[in-house]
Amino acid sequence: MKCGLLCLMVCLNGCSDAGQEQEIFDLVISGGRVMDPETEMDAIRHIGIRGGMVAKVSKVQLLGDETIDATDLVVSPGFVDLHAHGQDVVSNRFQAMDGVTTALELEAGAFPIRQWYHRRSRALINYGASVSHQAVRMHVLGGMLARSESDGTFSLGESGDDSLYRSATDEELDLLERTMRQELSAGALGFGFGLSYTAGAGHAEILRLFQLAGSQEVPSFVHLRSARDFPQGGRVGPFQEVIANAAIAGAAVHVVHMNSTAGGAASEALEMIRGARQHGIDITTESYPYTASASLIESPLFDGWNERSVENYRSLEWVETGERLTPETFDKYRRLGGWVIMHGRSEEINEWIVSQPDVIVASDGIPFSEGRAHPRGAGTFARVLGFYVRERQALSLMEALRKMTLLPAQRLEHVSPAMACKGRIKVGCEADLTIFDVDRILDKASYDMPDEYSTGIEHVLVAGTSVVKEGMLVEGVKPGKPILSHFALSGDENESTQNERESD
């Protein structure tokens, strides 16, 4: 009797289950080691994706029209790069092969913002920019950028442009401030400052713009002034300027590439940043995992190099040929213009910075569309995971992923609603995901051969669309979306903004 009742119950339960249709997803990522820094999940899970969104994260197998077998692979939120100068098709391909799903131009920024976004309306990965103080300044003060009718592409200006060196008049400063405010309405994610490249922008000008940023509650992304501008402050003087500005203005500030700015004073500089944060200042910083930096040789950054030693010139590598410079070739290439790599930082300090849990990973990658480039545009994220996590054990895998995903997303989420769902694996968020082999991931780009794809990145999804599949780029897809500030207008500019522009 008991056996009969048990068999009847099993039959009824089985019939009931059979009568229910199992949920089918557009895509299932099956059996991967899902690592989400926000929840600290590190477990085998199955992810169901529908309409480009994460629809389910499950302990049990799911059904999908398509399945990616992620067995023995890590499934991470897509990497978010806050500092990517390579905003072109070629650079995006290297970035995607390095696991990047969102690449933002926040240090140098762009101008005009609306035109910049329009030019990138179909992209492989997500994109966005701050408004460039430097470009707006050259526009307002009548510099070369304005005369050449810039389309918003990357520029550091040239040392012969006096708009970079002279102080703004009161009228020009009013227009500068008004223009930067207007650009927020076009979607700019904050203000980008290249203080080493704008010698004429005095402390009062920068403080005033920090006050504008504070009133608008947008972050400022700052390339600090050179240490030579602070003869009594040394390497930490430039940090003190922006920390003081942020405290006075109640503004958020992000210090870019602290590794190249702080150099041997990295520990002291990071202590200052942490102290400011403990006292209520919204300040963050970043680094890239290389001992050499890069810039345009014709820019103001190289002013005053005529009296340098031969060894200083030898530390410079002309990107196009790989040759080390001499005083003669320095003068030649400065007249010609182009990218130069600056060698000389300590690997010991570099590793220490990379290992710090609150220093965001960002590439500072320069465009590959112009030819050879610094390898950081192709290998930053794989280098951290392969070299510093796996080989050097300088930090844990979860710590590294947090620095590549959640922390950069949190830096922007108060100004861009889209970023509240980036850097996470979360139901209801777009499926921006990077799937990699933790035992194989490694950068392959070098100073000698910078245009090499990273290895070990098996799949990269942007809004649920594969841009990298089985370790290969997917051709013909452009799922990247604009990352806009909440100020962005849904349609055309409103009447008051239009009138203000026309009056300018």
Buried (B, 14 or more C-beta within 10 A) or exposed (E): EEEEEEEEEEEEEEEEEEEEEEEEBBBBBBBBBBBBBBEEBBEEBBBBBBEBBBBBBEEEEBBBEEBBEBEEBBBBBBBBBBBBBBBBBBBBBBBBBBBBBBBBBBBBBBBBBBBBBEBBEEBBBBBBBBBBBBBBBBBBBEBBBBEEEBEBBBBBBBBEBEBBBEEBEEEBBEBBBBBBBBBBBBBBBBBBBBBBBBBBBEEEBBBBBBBBBBEBBBBBBBBBBBBEBBEEBBBBBBBBBBBBBBBEBBBBBBBBBBBBBBBEBBEEBBEBBBEBBEEEBBBBBBBBBBBBBBBBBBBBBBBEBEEBEEEBBEBBBBBBEEEBBEBEBBBEBBEEEBBBBBBEBEEEBBBBBBBBEBBBBBBBBBBBBBEBBBBBBBBBBBBBBBBBBBEEEBBEBBBBBBBBBBBBBBBBBBBBBBBBBBBBBBEEBBBBBBBBBBEBBBBBBEBEEBBBBBBBBBBBBBBBBBBBBEBEBBEEEBBBBBBBBBBBEEEEBEEEBEEBEEEE
